[in-house]
Amino acid sequence: MKQTTEKLCLSELTAQEARTALADNPVIILPLGSHEDQGPHAPMGDYLCADAIARRVALATRARGIGTYVAPVLPYGGADYFGSVIGGIALGQATLRAVLTDIMSCLLRNGLTRIIIFNGHGGNAQAGHDVTLSMRHTHGVVIPSVYLWSIAAGMLPEVMGNRDVAERSAGHGGNPLSSVAMALFPDLVRPDLLPAPATHPQQFMGLPVNGFATARFEGSSIHFPLEIDEIATQGVMQADPRLCSPTAGRELVERLTTLGVNLVSHLMKEEW
């Protein structure tokens, strides 16, 4: 597959370069993220991390001879539990589905069928599935989605070297995202603002909150329409961010990059 330019991102190509470089239907990585509370210490734009990992994967896949470009990152995630956050910006789920549909339709219209999503926000997952399933039914294309932080969470015990420490560090405002941000954007992280974990679970209607939208009642989890200010202290939930580190973040980034490269290489062996 021809690589006519060293430019890595679609946004960097001139129109003429795009006509040449995209003629062979290269892999297009679409990074998704969000702009929300990640704790008092971490940048709100977690899309920065998804975009950075996508670029690393694209660069490494090129080294394997696979033409790859990164589409402009979608910085706003699907609204879920973060509507109360000062400075947060989110898209309604219907809006997100429409935006993803339009993005992918534009790529497909131009014969770019090798699309892969690198998702960095849980609120994007259902919309991403709905849209890619519709694209498969309508256009016959399969668009995989890599939910970065869910995968990274499964890597934590080995990366941290201690399952108990990994579990205590994990959660919103903690691992894996805080460590990844420390590794990729150390100048944007505020170690002086790292909070201690809450000593007691938040309460809602006299019930202990045990999830993003659940509280425990008589041993069962009951769903409630909750937002982050009601279920977490300073945007941190079920995590001790003080256990996060750039060392762990670098290892997670390396593993996620390797996984992404191997996945793209595998998919290129199939009819895609």
Disulfide bonds with the S-S distance in Angstrom:
none
